């Protein structure tokens, strides 16, 4: 049977001379268009569900700040949806175009990316995105349709002059994830929300790729591309024969091959990163001189097992595990001198190799930074510095310590330092528990660690479990304090706003004393309760304001016939509304009846065109006693009064009705006076300190106090914006300080408050070492 000319059999491909194709073949164009159609539908589903998901998250938010983050993200995604889609599909098409571009000789890790001349610590958001991509890709590869992806990659590979693997597959999960993550770079949203969007991509796009891969394979099979392919491994695994144990599945072998490939890439990346560090050391002339017979000797280097044995011997010395006294500073282990002494006693005809010397030098520089770090309390520096030799041994065994943020030894050091950040020099039970735990972990590593790096994994799991348990307790206390402060601020704001609304209406007009008394003693609390329950934009608040304005209007003299008719219609529902609201706040029923009888007379006087007696009032008037108002004549003098008479009688009946008891108790403001802070005598504050205060975020740690005797550390737990208050708590969640923006800025100016750097300790130390080496290189 004659083979289709479009099919390139695997055995016929010449890997020695690879020429780029000039255009995509017809089967690939068909696959590209077919998958694009499905992806458009998936992306549409993603964005249609994004609004609902973010709204649900906002509804479950624990604070207004968190809720606003989700609402702003909803708006941002809506506005930039078309741009996101265009960017994603442009990247998708570009992935196919790259299949026919000139082949490049690239490795998994590019040297330029790892050059320490341009090194900077990886941004946390970039790290989160990288982890998200890896997680999503692994889930797709490990699902049941992972074989469909391998078959599709193999078929596409057979149509191209150069080799591709799953990572280069234009519809593979890695390419799709990277295209989407790159598209979301234009979203100005919090990383926490962006990760939610990534999960939506995983659910609505990657969750549907099994169908996409299956249909794409079918299209290629119908086009005659490897129609008999059923269980053959992907292209990258076909060059060498595969030997497997009896019963070992093909999927397990493929996963093992991927794992080995990743391990090799990580090892290569670690070696290249360390080589870049060595170049910096050499350029800065900081490489340590040769041990033993001097720098110019040609003695053979001590083998790695022998060097590890020597370091273990130093590690187990009693002086290493012993902590300095309370008044003694933490000291660094003099590894160079200790090794020189051991070399003299072991074998004077050997020296420490240059690579190992550079590792020793780098680790020593890292621990010099740690011991000088002002963010760590002295007693914690002392115990953490005992890890210098274990970490040196890890660095000799695994150079990934210097470039891999997730390395267990590196993470353990960071976790210890982060936990200790909230501690100060004062002893208390809560701090002692943490100190004891850190000391326990350090002693275990000093005693047990030889060459098994997995011991750091176990120690990390143990320590993080301890810290998380403590943090859960502290967060509960912290949340209660935060809720209480937010409730207090809302109460104060409600009092201030309710009082201000009343004062605004009393300030520039004359009102009867009965109305003043009703507003100041009763209606202030009606507004207060309405604001607390439902807020300023609620219908209850608007109704309370409208009722107050109607009351004021109703006691004015009215000469116009239309106004009289309006008043006749307004009075009964107005009085019912007044009565219901006063009952709700448990207003004194006896005083309520008195006030309502006087209001009845005022309404009749308004219809007689007689302006009721009134006294000039201001926002500070406080009524102490209500004079008795003369009763109205038996016979009304105007037709309007004749019509109003039966309604007023009904009103009097409402007044005599006993109000029902309700559970809501009004919070009263004794003086109903809001103290206004004057800015005339405010002390001068520098712009720098104000800017520092503005940059503070919840979770940041600061140190209060001018000297060692009164210093203490606290974390910003909340910023209560309406009250302009910064609330600080200690590591157990208890409130220890409360400052306004101005007070905090003044404290910073005077040196009473210092911000602590809560970035990861190892990362800061490495960044400092690299910066110093660069500076020395320039000099």
PLY file of the C-alpha trace (Angstrom):
ply
format ascii 1.0
element vertex 779
property float x
property float y
property float z
element edge 778
property int vertex1
property int vertex2
end_header
0.00 0.00 0.00
1.37 3.38 -0.99
1.92 5.76 1.92
0.47 9.23 1.97
3.13 11.75 0.93
2.23 14.02 3.80
3.19 11.42 6.40
6.77 11.40 7.62
7.64 8.14 9.31
9.74 8.33 12.46
12.42 6.07 11.05
12.82 8.23 7.98
13.64 11.48 9.82
17.23 12.60 9.49
18.24 14.16 12.78
21.74 15.02 11.55
20.62 17.77 9.17
17.52 19.62 10.29
16.08 22.21 7.95
13.28 24.54 8.94
9.95 24.19 7.19
8.70 27.18 5.25
5.04 26.78 6.22
2.73 24.62 8.30
1.52 21.45 6.63
-2.18 21.09 5.84
-2.88 18.65 8.74
-1.25 21.04 11.25
-3.26 24.01 9.93
-6.42 21.96 10.36
-5.44 21.01 13.94
-4.61 24.64 14.72
-7.99 25.92 13.54
-9.96 23.09 15.16
-8.29 23.56 18.57
-8.66 27.33 18.30
-12.42 26.95 17.91
-12.63 24.84 21.09
-10.33 27.14 23.05
-12.45 30.18 22.18
-15.45 28.44 23.69
-13.47 27.47 26.81
-12.12 30.99 27.33
-15.62 32.39 26.92
-16.87 30.04 29.66
-13.98 31.13 31.88
-14.82 34.82 31.73
-18.56 34.23 32.01
-17.96 32.40 35.29
-15.25 34.78 36.57
-17.81 37.38 37.68
-19.85 34.87 39.69
-16.77 33.35 41.31
-15.27 36.70 42.32
-18.65 37.91 43.59
-18.96 34.81 45.79
-15.47 35.44 47.14
-16.39 39.05 47.89
-19.55 37.90 49.64
-17.49 35.61 51.89
-14.78 38.23 52.51
-13.79 38.73 56.13
-13.38 42.51 55.84
-14.40 45.47 53.72
-10.84 45.81 52.45
-10.77 42.23 51.21
-14.23 42.66 49.70
-13.12 45.76 47.79
-10.16 43.81 46.38
-12.55 41.29 44.80
-14.94 43.96 43.50
-12.06 45.91 41.93
-10.80 42.68 40.37
-14.26 42.00 38.87
-14.21 45.43 37.27
-10.63 45.03 36.03
-11.38 41.64 34.40
-14.51 43.01 32.70
-12.69 46.02 31.28
-9.73 44.03 29.97
-11.49 40.85 28.89
-11.15 41.52 25.14
-7.51 42.47 25.50
-6.83 39.30 27.50
-8.52 37.10 24.91
-6.66 38.80 22.05
-3.32 38.40 23.80
-3.95 34.72 24.62
-5.00 33.74 21.10
-2.17 35.74 19.54
0.27 33.75 21.69
-1.53 30.52 20.71
-1.05 31.25 16.98
2.54 32.26 17.58
3.18 28.86 19.18
2.21 27.19 15.90
4.27 29.65 13.85
7.32 28.79 15.94
7.06 25.18 14.77
8.29 26.22 11.33
10.80 28.80 12.54
14.53 28.14 12.37
15.46 25.57 15.02
17.49 26.90 17.94
20.01 25.00 19.97
18.63 25.73 23.43
18.80 23.92 26.73
16.20 23.79 29.42
17.97 26.56 31.32
19.44 29.58 29.54
22.75 30.84 30.83
21.70 34.48 30.49
18.80 33.88 32.81
21.13 32.65 35.52
23.86 35.24 35.17
24.50 36.68 38.60
25.68 39.92 36.99
21.98 40.58 36.51
20.77 38.57 39.46
17.90 39.72 41.63
15.82 37.73 44.07
12.75 36.28 42.36
9.64 38.39 42.86
7.08 36.65 45.07
4.33 37.12 42.47
6.52 35.63 39.71
7.27 32.69 41.98
3.56 32.20 42.67
2.84 32.25 38.93
5.60 29.74 38.22
4.29 27.39 40.89
0.76 27.78 39.49
1.96 26.87 35.97
3.86 23.81 37.20
0.85 22.63 39.21
-1.60 23.02 36.34
0.71 21.31 33.85
1.38 18.36 36.15
-2.35 17.84 36.72
-2.98 17.64 32.98
-0.04 15.31 32.36
-1.04 13.00 35.20
-4.72 12.76 34.29
-6.13 9.94 32.24
-5.83 11.88 28.98
-2.07 12.37 29.48
-1.58 9.61 26.90
-3.68 11.58 24.40
-1.25 14.49 24.82
1.74 12.20 24.23
0.14 10.77 21.07
-0.64 14.26 19.78
2.94 15.39 20.44
4.29 12.33 18.63
2.09 12.94 15.58
2.97 16.65 15.41
6.63 15.75 15.82
6.42 13.43 12.83
5.23 16.31 10.62
8.16 18.60 11.49
11.84 18.58 10.48
12.95 19.26 14.07
12.07 17.37 17.23
9.54 18.65 19.76
8.37 17.39 23.13
5.26 17.98 25.25
6.63 21.30 26.46
6.95 22.58 22.88
3.55 21.26 21.78
1.58 24.41 20.78
-1.61 23.00 22.33
0.19 21.36 25.25
-0.66 22.48 28.78
2.67 24.25 29.32
2.33 26.46 26.22
-1.33 27.22 26.99
-0.60 28.07 30.63
2.30 30.34 29.79
0.22 32.12 27.13
-2.59 32.75 29.62
-0.26 33.82 32.45
1.49 36.23 30.08
-1.88 37.65 29.01
-2.86 38.27 32.64
0.25 40.42 33.18
-1.87 43.36 32.06
-4.33 42.81 34.93
-3.73 45.19 37.83
-5.07 42.87 40.54
-3.81 41.29 43.74
-1.82 38.05 43.30
-4.36 36.23 45.50
-7.12 37.13 43.03
-4.91 36.32 40.06
-4.42 32.80 41.42
-8.21 32.44 41.51
-8.30 33.39 37.82
-5.62 30.75 37.18
-7.82 28.14 38.88
-10.68 29.16 36.61
-8.36 28.65 33.64
-7.49 25.22 34.98
-11.16 24.34 35.42
-12.70 25.69 32.19
-9.78 25.42 29.74
-7.40 22.71 30.92
-10.34 20.71 32.21
-11.60 20.42 28.63
-8.35 19.66 26.81
-8.92 15.90 26.88
-11.64 16.41 24.30
-9.41 18.80 22.32
-6.50 16.34 22.28
-8.76 13.43 21.36
-10.32 15.27 18.42
-6.93 16.59 17.26
-5.53 13.04 17.26
-8.54 11.88 15.29
-8.03 14.61 12.69
-4.40 13.60 12.21
-5.28 9.92 12.04
-7.85 10.66 9.31
-5.15 12.62 7.49
-2.95 9.52 7.57
-0.57 10.69 10.26
0.53 7.59 12.24
-2.94 5.97 12.17
-1.72 2.85 14.02
-0.34 4.76 17.04
-1.88 3.37 20.22
0.62 3.16 23.08
3.91 4.32 21.67
5.80 6.81 23.85
6.27 10.43 22.76
9.03 11.56 20.45
11.52 12.60 23.09
11.67 9.06 24.52
11.94 7.06 21.29
15.65 7.37 20.55
16.84 4.90 23.18
15.45 1.44 23.95
13.33 1.25 27.10
13.87 -1.55 29.57
11.28 -2.01 32.26
10.60 -4.41 35.06
7.82 -6.92 34.81
4.46 -5.26 35.48
5.83 -1.69 35.27
3.38 0.49 33.35
4.30 2.73 30.43
2.81 5.75 32.25
5.12 5.19 35.22
8.11 4.96 32.90
7.12 8.17 31.14
6.67 9.97 34.45
10.02 8.66 35.64
11.67 9.92 32.45
10.13 13.36 32.95
11.27 13.36 36.57
14.83 12.45 35.57
14.77 15.14 32.90
13.61 17.74 35.42
16.25 16.64 37.93
18.97 16.93 35.31
17.75 20.40 34.33
17.67 21.52 37.97
21.18 20.18 38.55
22.43 22.00 35.48
20.73 25.23 36.59
22.22 24.95 40.07
25.70 24.37 38.68
25.43 27.33 36.30
24.15 29.58 39.10
27.02 28.56 41.36
29.51 29.11 38.54
28.21 32.66 38.17
28.73 33.18 41.91
32.26 31.83 41.59
32.96 34.34 38.80
31.83 37.15 41.10
34.03 35.83 43.89
37.01 35.61 41.62
36.44 39.06 40.14
36.11 40.55 43.62
39.31 38.74 44.65
37.53 37.11 47.57
38.32 33.51 46.81
39.97 31.99 49.84
43.66 31.14 49.58
44.62 27.50 49.36
44.63 25.51 52.57
47.65 23.61 53.76
50.82 24.53 51.89
49.57 27.88 50.58
47.90 29.33 47.57
50.51 28.27 45.09
50.61 24.59 46.02
49.59 21.83 43.64
48.47 19.43 46.36
45.54 17.14 45.58
42.17 18.18 46.95
40.48 16.44 49.83
37.70 14.18 48.54
34.14 15.18 49.24
33.48 12.26 51.66
36.61 13.17 53.62
35.64 16.84 53.70
32.14 15.96 54.91
33.69 13.79 57.62
35.89 16.66 58.77
32.92 19.04 58.87
30.89 16.48 60.82
33.69 16.24 63.36
33.58 20.04 63.80
29.79 19.96 63.89
29.73 17.55 66.83
32.11 19.56 68.97
30.40 20.67 72.23
31.35 24.30 71.63
29.31 24.41 68.40
26.04 23.49 70.07
26.62 25.66 73.11
24.82 29.00 73.08
26.46 32.20 74.33
25.26 33.75 77.59
22.41 36.31 77.69
24.78 39.29 77.64
27.21 37.77 75.12
26.84 38.47 71.36
26.29 35.64 68.90
29.53 34.52 67.25
30.31 32.91 63.92
32.04 29.55 63.65
35.63 29.91 62.38
35.41 27.05 59.90
38.66 27.93 58.12
40.80 27.63 61.25
39.02 24.44 62.34
39.59 22.81 58.93
43.25 23.86 58.84
43.81 22.24 62.22
42.13 19.03 61.07
44.18 18.99 57.85
47.39 19.15 59.87
46.34 16.19 61.97
44.86 14.17 59.08
46.98 14.62 55.98
49.23 17.59 55.35
49.69 16.50 51.72
46.16 17.48 50.75
44.21 20.72 50.56
40.63 21.89 50.18
39.55 22.14 46.54
38.78 25.55 45.06
35.08 24.76 44.56
34.66 23.73 48.18
36.60 26.79 49.31
34.19 29.01 47.38
31.23 27.27 48.99
32.76 27.79 52.44
33.37 31.43 51.62
29.82 32.06 50.41
28.18 30.36 53.38
30.42 32.33 55.75
29.36 35.58 54.07
25.69 34.60 54.35
26.01 33.97 58.07
27.93 37.22 58.55
24.84 39.00 57.19
22.55 36.96 59.46
24.56 37.84 62.56
24.49 41.55 61.61
20.77 41.56 60.80
18.96 44.00 63.11
15.60 42.37 62.34
16.45 39.24 64.35
16.56 39.40 68.16
20.01 38.54 69.54
19.02 35.29 71.26
17.52 33.98 68.00
20.61 34.99 66.02
22.67 32.93 68.44
20.65 29.75 68.01
20.10 30.07 64.23
23.81 30.75 63.66
24.49 27.21 64.99
23.19 25.96 61.62
26.23 27.30 59.76
28.01 23.94 59.43
24.87 21.88 58.56
24.01 24.43 55.85
27.61 24.40 54.61
27.42 20.63 54.23
24.11 20.97 52.36
25.67 23.56 50.01
28.61 21.25 49.25
26.24 18.38 48.49
23.59 20.40 46.63
24.43 23.71 44.91
20.68 24.26 44.38
20.67 25.82 47.86
21.87 29.05 46.24
19.26 29.27 43.46
16.22 27.21 44.48
13.80 29.09 46.75
11.94 25.88 47.66
15.04 24.07 48.91
14.10 22.55 52.32
17.24 23.81 54.11
16.69 27.32 52.78
13.00 27.27 53.66
13.71 26.05 57.19
16.07 28.97 57.83
13.50 31.40 56.41
10.66 29.95 58.48
12.67 30.20 61.70
13.62 33.81 61.01
10.04 34.78 60.07
8.66 33.23 63.25
11.27 35.03 65.36
10.58 38.41 63.75
7.75 39.16 66.18
9.82 38.39 69.25
11.81 40.90 71.29
14.45 40.66 73.96
11.93 40.30 76.78
11.22 36.84 78.15
7.68 35.56 78.31
5.98 32.20 78.07
4.77 32.61 74.48
8.20 33.57 73.19
9.92 30.88 75.23
7.88 28.15 73.54
9.04 29.33 70.12
12.66 29.68 71.24
12.62 26.18 72.71
11.20 24.77 69.47
13.84 26.46 67.32
16.58 25.25 69.65
15.14 21.72 69.53
15.21 21.68 65.71
18.74 23.10 65.57
20.06 20.58 68.11
18.45 17.72 66.19
20.19 18.80 62.97
23.52 19.26 64.75
23.24 15.81 66.28
21.75 13.77 63.43
22.59 15.44 60.11
25.40 13.84 58.15
24.60 13.73 54.42
20.85 12.99 54.29
19.22 16.25 53.18
15.76 14.72 53.72
16.32 15.39 57.43
15.78 19.08 56.63
12.45 18.18 55.02
11.34 16.41 58.20
12.51 19.30 60.39
10.73 21.79 58.13
7.43 19.89 58.34
7.72 19.61 62.12
8.54 23.29 62.60
5.88 24.64 60.22
3.23 22.50 61.93
4.23 24.04 65.28
4.18 27.61 63.89
0.83 27.14 62.15
-0.74 25.89 65.36
0.49 28.99 67.21
-0.58 31.28 64.38
-4.13 29.89 64.36
-4.56 30.87 68.00
-3.06 34.31 67.43
-5.23 34.94 64.36
-8.40 34.20 66.31
-7.46 36.74 68.97
-6.33 39.21 66.33
-9.60 38.89 64.40
-11.66 39.56 67.52
-9.63 42.70 68.23
-9.96 43.82 64.63
-13.73 43.27 64.66
-14.07 45.15 67.94
-12.05 48.11 66.64
-14.00 48.23 63.39
-17.27 48.07 65.37
-16.13 50.88 67.64
-15.10 53.00 64.66
-18.43 52.38 62.97
-20.27 53.33 66.18
-18.32 56.57 66.51
-18.93 57.38 62.87
-22.65 56.66 63.25
-22.86 58.99 66.28
-20.97 61.73 64.50
-23.00 61.52 61.31
-26.35 61.34 63.10
-25.47 64.34 65.28
-24.21 66.28 62.27
-27.44 65.72 60.33
-29.44 67.11 63.27
-27.12 70.09 63.80
-27.21 70.99 60.12
-30.99 71.45 60.37
-30.93 73.34 63.65
-28.09 75.70 62.83
-29.71 78.17 60.44
-33.41 78.19 61.30
-35.72 78.77 64.23
-37.72 75.75 65.34
-40.15 75.12 68.18
-38.58 73.73 71.31
-40.68 70.57 71.10
-39.18 69.79 67.68
-35.66 70.50 68.94
-36.18 68.18 71.90
-37.64 65.43 69.73
-34.76 65.61 67.26
-31.94 65.85 69.78
-33.20 63.34 72.33
-34.98 60.90 70.07
-34.24 61.24 66.40
-30.46 61.29 66.84
-30.71 57.72 68.08
-33.09 56.74 65.27
-30.46 57.86 62.75
-27.73 56.19 64.81
-29.49 52.80 64.78
-30.34 53.07 61.07
-26.71 53.73 60.18
-25.40 50.91 62.37
-27.86 48.36 61.03
-27.89 49.15 57.34
-25.50 52.01 56.52
-25.70 55.48 55.07
-26.90 54.35 51.63
-29.71 52.20 52.99
-33.43 52.82 52.61
-33.84 52.95 56.39
-31.38 55.84 56.67
-32.97 57.73 53.79
-36.45 57.22 55.29
-35.27 58.54 58.68
-33.80 61.66 57.03
-36.97 62.20 54.99
-39.18 61.82 58.09
-37.09 64.39 59.96
-37.35 66.86 57.08
-41.13 66.27 56.85
-41.47 66.96 60.58
-39.61 70.26 60.29
-41.71 71.27 57.28
-44.96 70.32 59.00
-44.52 72.81 61.88
-43.89 75.78 59.58
-46.79 78.25 58.88
-48.44 77.48 55.54
-50.55 80.02 53.67
-50.73 78.34 50.30
-53.81 76.17 49.78
-51.75 73.39 48.17
-49.39 73.31 51.14
-52.37 73.05 53.47
-53.74 70.11 51.53
-50.32 68.48 51.58
-50.10 68.98 55.35
-53.55 67.44 55.87
-52.43 64.33 53.98
-48.99 64.21 55.59
-49.79 64.43 59.31
-51.32 60.99 60.04
-48.62 58.88 58.30
-45.93 61.22 59.65
-47.06 60.71 63.24
-47.27 56.95 62.75
-43.73 56.92 61.35
-42.47 59.02 64.26
-44.17 56.75 66.77
-42.85 53.50 65.20
-39.27 54.76 65.04
-39.31 56.02 68.64
-40.71 52.71 69.85
-37.91 50.89 68.03
-35.26 52.83 69.98
-37.13 52.36 73.29
-37.82 56.06 73.69
-39.51 57.08 76.98
-43.27 56.48 76.32
-44.41 59.16 78.78
-42.25 61.81 77.15
-43.36 60.60 73.74
-47.04 61.25 74.58
-46.20 64.74 75.83
-44.24 65.60 72.72
-46.93 64.28 70.40
-49.65 66.37 72.11
-47.52 69.47 71.63
-46.92 68.55 67.98
-50.69 68.28 67.50
-51.07 71.90 68.63
-48.24 73.02 66.37
-49.87 71.44 63.33
-53.12 73.25 64.04
-51.25 76.54 64.49
-49.55 75.96 61.13
-52.97 75.83 59.48
-54.03 79.08 61.23
-51.16 80.92 59.56
-49.79 81.81 63.01
-46.12 81.32 63.33
-45.49 79.27 66.52
-43.37 80.71 69.23
-39.76 79.70 68.84
-36.42 80.52 70.32
-33.24 81.01 68.35
-31.32 77.75 68.44
-27.88 76.57 67.57
-26.20 73.20 67.23
-25.22 73.34 70.91
-28.75 73.88 72.38
-29.77 71.25 74.92
-33.41 71.20 76.07
-33.88 70.41 79.77
-37.57 71.18 80.34
-40.50 71.55 77.92
-43.00 74.35 78.79
-46.66 73.49 78.76
-48.43 74.65 75.59
-51.93 76.10 75.88
-54.63 73.81 74.48
-56.24 74.77 71.18
-59.73 76.31 71.06
-62.67 73.98 70.76
-63.81 75.43 67.43
-61.42 75.68 64.50
-61.46 78.98 62.61
-60.72 77.84 59.07
-62.16 75.27 56.66
-58.80 73.51 56.62
-58.92 73.12 60.40
-62.42 71.67 60.11
-61.05 69.01 57.78
-58.03 68.38 60.01
-60.03 67.97 63.25
-61.01 64.28 62.97
-57.47 63.37 61.86
-56.00 65.15 64.88
-58.40 63.26 67.12
-57.14 60.01 65.62
-53.61 61.26 66.20
-54.35 61.78 69.88
-55.60 58.21 70.11
-52.30 57.04 68.64
-50.44 59.05 71.28
-52.30 57.36 74.12
-51.48 53.91 72.81
-48.87 52.18 74.95
-45.74 51.46 72.87
-44.55 47.86 72.62
-41.25 46.86 74.20
-38.47 46.06 71.77
-35.06 44.54 72.29
-33.05 47.15 70.44
-31.47 49.60 72.88
-30.35 52.95 71.61
-26.84 54.04 72.31
-27.00 57.56 73.71
-24.46 60.26 73.38
-24.47 62.17 76.68
-23.61 65.58 75.35
-24.41 65.10 71.64
-21.34 67.14 70.91
-18.64 66.11 68.44
-15.23 67.40 69.32
-13.48 68.76 66.29
-9.69 68.47 66.25
-7.96 71.66 65.34
-4.99 71.69 63.05
-3.61 75.06 64.17
-1.16 73.57 66.67
-0.25 70.36 64.82
3.49 69.60 65.05
5.52 69.48 61.86
5.90 66.04 60.30
8.34 65.13 57.53
7.03 64.00 54.17
9.31 60.96 54.35
7.67 59.67 57.53
4.19 60.32 56.16
5.13 58.39 53.05
6.47 55.56 55.20
3.20 55.40 57.14
1.23 55.36 53.87
3.29 52.40 52.64
2.55 50.31 55.73
0.53 47.19 54.99
-1.39 44.88 57.26
1.04 42.22 58.46
4.12 44.47 58.53
6.20 44.33 61.71
7.57 47.39 63.52
9.64 47.98 66.63
8.50 50.55 69.20
10.77 52.17 71.79
13.79 54.45 72.00
16.05 52.19 74.05
16.50 48.54 74.95
14.52 48.86 78.19
11.22 49.86 76.57
11.50 48.27 73.12
8.80 45.91 71.92
7.75 44.51 68.54
4.28 44.61 67.06
2.47 43.74 63.84
0.03 46.03 62.04
-3.24 44.12 62.39
-5.65 46.66 60.92
-6.03 50.20 59.66
-9.40 51.61 60.69
-9.84 54.25 58.02
-12.93 56.09 59.41
-11.18 56.57 62.75
-7.69 57.07 61.22
-6.30 54.43 63.59
-3.50 51.91 63.14
-3.97 48.88 65.42
-0.87 46.88 66.39
-0.77 43.43 68.02
1.98 41.20 69.36
2.75 37.71 68.07
-0.02 36.23 70.26
-2.61 38.53 68.66
-3.08 40.83 71.68
-3.42 44.57 71.07
-0.31 46.44 72.23
-0.54 49.84 70.49
-2.96 52.19 68.77
-1.76 55.15 66.73
-3.23 57.75 64.43
-1.50 58.50 61.15
0.01 61.69 62.57
1.16 60.04 65.79
2.82 57.21 63.89
4.61 59.62 61.55
5.87 61.66 64.52
7.15 58.50 66.20
9.05 57.58 63.04
10.56 61.07 62.89
11.68 60.83 66.52
13.07 57.30 66.15
10.44 55.78 68.42
9.21 53.47 65.63
11.40 51.46 63.26
10.07 49.30 60.44
11.34 45.72 60.33
12.21 43.96 57.09
9.96 40.88 56.92
11.33 39.57 53.62
12.85 36.07 53.63
16.12 35.98 55.56
18.14 33.71 53.24
16.99 35.70 50.21
17.98 39.00 51.83
21.33 37.57 52.86
22.04 36.23 49.36
20.97 39.51 47.76
23.28 41.42 50.13
26.23 39.13 49.38
25.71 39.49 45.63
25.41 43.25 45.94
28.63 43.44 47.96
30.48 41.27 45.46
29.36 43.43 42.56
30.46 46.56 44.38
33.87 45.06 45.11
34.15 43.98 41.49
33.59 47.60 40.37
36.14 48.90 42.84
0 1
1 2
2 3
3 4
4 5
5 6
6 7
7 8
8 9
9 10
10 11
11 12
12 13
13 14
14 15
15 16
16 17
17 18
18 19
19 20
20 21
21 22
22 23
23 24
24 25
25 26
26 27
27 28
28 29
29 30
30 31
31 32
32 33
33 34
34 35
35 36
36 37
37 38
38 39
39 40
40 41
41 42
42 43
43 44
44 45
45 46
46 47
47 48
48 49
49 50
50 51
51 52
52 53
53 54
54 55
55 56
56 57
57 58
58 59
59 60
60 61
61 62
62 63
63 64
64 65
65 66
66 67
67 68
68 69
69 70
70 71
71 72
72 73
73 74
74 75
75 76
76 77
77 78
78 79
79 80
80 81
81 82
82 83
83 84
84 85
85 86
86 87
87 88
88 89
89 90
90 91
91 92
92 93
93 94
94 95
95 96
96 97
97 98
98 99
99 100
100 101
101 102
102 103
103 104
104 105
105 106
106 107
107 108
108 109
109 110
110 111
111 112
112 113
113 114
114 115
115 116
116 117
117 118
118 119
119 120
120 121
121 122
122 123
123 124
124 125
125 126
126 127
127 128
128 129
129 130
130 131
131 132
132 133
133 134
134 135
135 136
136 137
137 138
138 139
139 140
140 141
141 142
142 143
143 144
144 145
145 146
146 147
147 148
148 149
149 150
150 151
151 152
152 153
153 154
154 155
155 156
156 157
157 158
158 159
159 160
160 161
161 162
162 163
163 164
164 165
165 166
166 167
167 168
168 169
169 170
170 171
171 172
172 173
173 174
174 175
175 176
176 177
177 178
178 179
179 180
180 181
181 182
182 183
183 184
184 185
185 186
186 187
187 188
188 189
189 190
190 191
191 192
192 193
193 194
194 195
195 196
196 197
197 198
198 199
199 200
200 201
201 202
202 203
203 204
204 205
205 206
206 207
207 208
208 209
209 210
210 211
211 212
212 213
213 214
214 215
215 216
216 217
217 218
218 219
219 220
220 221
221 222
222 223
223 224
224 225
225 226
226 227
227 228
228 229
229 230
230 231
231 232
232 233
233 234
234 235
235 236
236 237
237 238
238 239
239 240
240 241
241 242
242 243
243 244
244 245
245 246
246 247
247 248
248 249
249 250
250 251
251 252
252 253
253 254
254 255
255 256
256 257
257 258
258 259
259 260
260 261
261 262
262 263
263 264
264 265
265 266
266 267
267 268
268 269
269 270
270 271
271 272
272 273
273 274
274 275
275 276
276 277
277 278
278 279
279 280
280 281
281 282
282 283
283 284
284 285
285 286
286 287
287 288
288 289
289 290
290 291
291 292
292 293
293 294
294 295
295 296
296 297
297 298
298 299
299 300
300 301
301 302
302 303
303 304
304 305
305 306
306 307
307 308
308 309
309 310
310 311
311 312
312 313
313 314
314 315
315 316
316 317
317 318
318 319
319 320
320 321
321 322
322 323
323 324
324 325
325 326
326 327
327 328
328 329
329 330
330 331
331 332
332 333
333 334
334 335
335 336
336 337
337 338
338 339
339 340
340 341
341 342
342 343
343 344
344 345
345 346
346 347
347 348
348 349
349 350
350 351
351 352
352 353
353 354
354 355
355 356
356 357
357 358
358 359
359 360
360 361
361 362
362 363
363 364
364 365
365 366
366 367
367 368
368 369
369 370
370 371
371 372
372 373
373 374
374 375
375 376
376 377
377 378
378 379
379 380
380 381
381 382
382 383
383 384
384 385
385 386
386 387
387 388
388 389
389 390
390 391
391 392
392 393
393 394
394 395
395 396
396 397
397 398
398 399
399 400
400 401
401 402
402 403
403 404
404 405
405 406
406 407
407 408
408 409
409 410
410 411
411 412
412 413
413 414
414 415
415 416
416 417
417 418
418 419
419 420
420 421
421 422
422 423
423 424
424 425
425 426
426 427
427 428
428 429
429 430
430 431
431 432
432 433
433 434
434 435
435 436
436 437
437 438
438 439
439 440
440 441
441 442
442 443
443 444
444 445
445 446
446 447
447 448
448 449
449 450
450 451
451 452
452 453
453 454
454 455
455 456
456 457
457 458
458 459
459 460
460 461
461 462
462 463
463 464
464 465
465 466
466 467
467 468
468 469
469 470
470 471
471 472
472 473
473 474
474 475
475 476
476 477
477 478
478 479
479 480
480 481
481 482
482 483
483 484
484 485
485 486
486 487
487 488
488 489
489 490
490 491
491 492
492 493
493 494
494 495
495 496
496 497
497 498
498 499
499 500
500 501
501 502
502 503
503 504
504 505
505 506
506 507
507 508
508 509
509 510
510 511
511 512
512 513
513 514
514 515
515 516
516 517
517 518
518 519
519 520
520 521
521 522
522 523
523 524
524 525
525 526
526 527
527 528
528 529
529 530
530 531
531 532
532 533
533 534
534 535
535 536
536 537
537 538
538 539
539 540
540 541
541 542
542 543
543 544
544 545
545 546
546 547
547 548
548 549
549 550
550 551
551 552
552 553
553 554
554 555
555 556
556 557
557 558
558 559
559 560
560 561
561 562
562 563
563 564
564 565
565 566
566 567
567 568
568 569
569 570
570 571
571 572
572 573
573 574
574 575
575 576
576 577
577 578
578 579
579 580
580 581
581 582
582 583
583 584
584 585
585 586
586 587
587 588
588 589
589 590
590 591
591 592
592 593
593 594
594 595
595 596
596 597
597 598
598 599
599 600
600 601
601 602
602 603
603 604
604 605
605 606
606 607
607 608
608 609
609 610
610 611
611 612
612 613
613 614
614 615
615 616
616 617
617 618
618 619
619 620
620 621
621 622
622 623
623 624
624 625
625 626
626 627
627 628
628 629
629 630
630 631
631 632
632 633
633 634
634 635
635 636
636 637
637 638
638 639
639 640
640 641
641 642
642 643
643 644
644 645
645 646
646 647
647 648
648 649
649 650
650 651
651 652
652 653
653 654
654 655
655 656
656 657
657 658
658 659
659 660
660 661
661 662
662 663
663 664
664 665
665 666
666 667
667 668
668 669
669 670
670 671
671 672
672 673
673 674
674 675
675 676
676 677
677 678
678 679
679 680
680 681
681 682
682 683
683 684
684 685
685 686
686 687
687 688
688 689
689 690
690 691
691 692
692 693
693 694
694 695
695 696
696 697
697 698
698 699
699 700
700 701
701 702
702 703
703 704
704 705
705 706
706 707
707 708
708 709
709 710
710 711
711 712
712 713
713 714
714 715
715 716
716 717
717 718
718 719
719 720
720 721
721 722
722 723
723 724
724 725
725 726
726 727
727 728
728 729
729 730
730 731
731 732
732 733
733 734
734 735
735 736
736 737
737 738
738 739
739 740
740 741
741 742
742 743
743 744
744 745
745 746
746 747
747 748
748 749
749 750
750 751
751 752
752 753
753 754
754 755
755 756
756 757
757 758
758 759
759 760
760 761
761 762
762 763
763 764
764 765
765 766
766 767
767 768
768 769
769 770
770 771
771 772
772 773
773 774
774 775
775 776
776 777
777 778
